[in-house]
Amino acid sequence: MSKFEKLEVDIRKEQGTSAARRTRLRDRVPAILYHSGAEATPLAMDKKSFNKALKTGQMIFEIIVEKKSQFVLLKEVQYHPVTDEVMHVDFQKVREDEKISLEVAVRGTGESQGVKLGGILVQLLNAVTIKCKPSEIPEFLEIDVTDMEMNTNLFVKDIVLPEDVEMITVEDIAVMSVQEPKEEKEEEEALDDIDEEGADGDEESSGDTSEESNNESDGEKK
Amino acid sequence: MLEPKKIKYRKVHRGNRKGMAKGGTEVSFGSYGLKAMESGWVTARQIEATRISISRRVRKLGRMWIRIFPDKPITAKPMETRMGKGKGSPEYWVANVRPGRILFEVEGIPKDVAQEAFRIAGNKLAIKTKLVAKRGLHED
């Protein structure tokens, strides 16, 4: 287990919203490390090095806490809704002999027959949950879309799994779909509708104002 | 244009637009999304204009999703009316948008086409927007 990205982390002494905010101001990312039966450890690490490690697409990292190295699984990453910066990270301890369940991305390979005929390939499921040993975690799972025709689906059961990897996600969920494109008539109709509505709206509003202005003037006279 | 089929109350308060989006901040269905960078009311007309603008570029190549719905009625008083005499009548519908909200998503088109589609589409809206890709998107 030496091919994994290394991250130098510190133990956070202060916890809570304000403390986490102060940590982020120092260009560090607050994190937490947990494992069943053990007490959780609050951590902090360098933002740049974590972002670099995240870009590799790996799910397992080697973290060095107080000069002790251990392997952890990236369980969850929280992002800022506007800036997309990493706000907080959850790590779970892993043991080499212990099987873990995690989410892995699914990617389609090849060009489907339906797409060649003008269909649209839509990915309905982005990730699936699998169970395997930490050393056997695939970066992503592939699903072959070459034989897909128009209006057909590929399901979780069609994903080819590497050896010793167990699928946790229900098998009859659709992953990929080739759909027929919608006709352009709709767009033209919509355009006509909006023009008509616009014209009607203008007329209505102008009508209303003239009537009401008349009423008002009447009232003033009275 | 989009509007609710059935409503409980015809007129509602203005509410507030403080803070950031709580949900709908990730690209969930397509590959690329248009994210709001400011808060504001997006009207049903703006949504329709944006939808048409995007669908012109997406055409038969891809698919599009609208992630917001105008469920808030806005009232207005008629022109040249004196103040008072009660609240105005509902005139149009808006979606309350907070920064971070994904407004539209597209799938099946390359990044440059999506970028151009969202650039033009963003001009139809009264708020600042930006293009975002789905997290972990594998680009060939």
Chai-1 contact restraints between the chains, C-beta under 6 A:
chainA,res_idxA,chainB,res_idxB,connection_type,confidence,min_distance_angstrom,max_distance_angstrom,comment,restraint_id
A,P81,B,M20,contact,1.0,0.0,6.0,A-B,restraint_1
A,P81,B,A21,contact,1.0,0.0,6.0,A-B,restraint_2
A,P81,B,T25,contact,1.0,0.0,6.0,A-B,restraint_3
A,P81,B,G100,contact,1.0,0.0,6.0,A-B,restraint_4
A,V82,B,M20,contact,1.0,0.0,6.0,A-B,restraint_5
A,V82,B,P99,contact,1.0,0.0,6.0,A-B,restraint_6
A,V82,B,G100,contact,1.0,0.0,6.0,A-B,restraint_7
A,A105,B,G136,contact,1.0,0.0,6.0,A-B,restraint_8
A,R107,B,H138,contact,1.0,0.0,6.0,A-B,restraint_9
A,I120,B,G62,contact,1.0,0.0,6.0,A-B,restraint_10
A,I120,B,R63,contact,1.0,0.0,6.0,A-B,restraint_11
A,I120,B,G108,contact,1.0,0.0,6.0,A-B,restraint_12
A,V122,B,R63,contact,1.0,0.0,6.0,A-B,restraint_13
A,V122,B,E107,contact,1.0,0.0,6.0,A-B,restraint_14
A,P181,B,K60,contact,1.0,0.0,6.0,A-B,restraint_15
A,E187,B,S55,contact,1.0,0.0,6.0,A-B,restraint_16
A,I194,B,E48,contact,1.0,0.0,6.0,A-B,restraint_17
A,D208,B,P78,contact,1.0,0.0,6.0,A-B,restraint_18
A,T209,B,P78,contact,1.0,0.0,6.0,A-B,restraint_19
A,T209,B,M79,contact,1.0,0.0,6.0,A-B,restraint_20
A,E212,B,P78,contact,1.0,0.0,6.0,A-B,restraint_21
A,S213,B,E80,contact,1.0,0.0,6.0,A-B,restraint_22
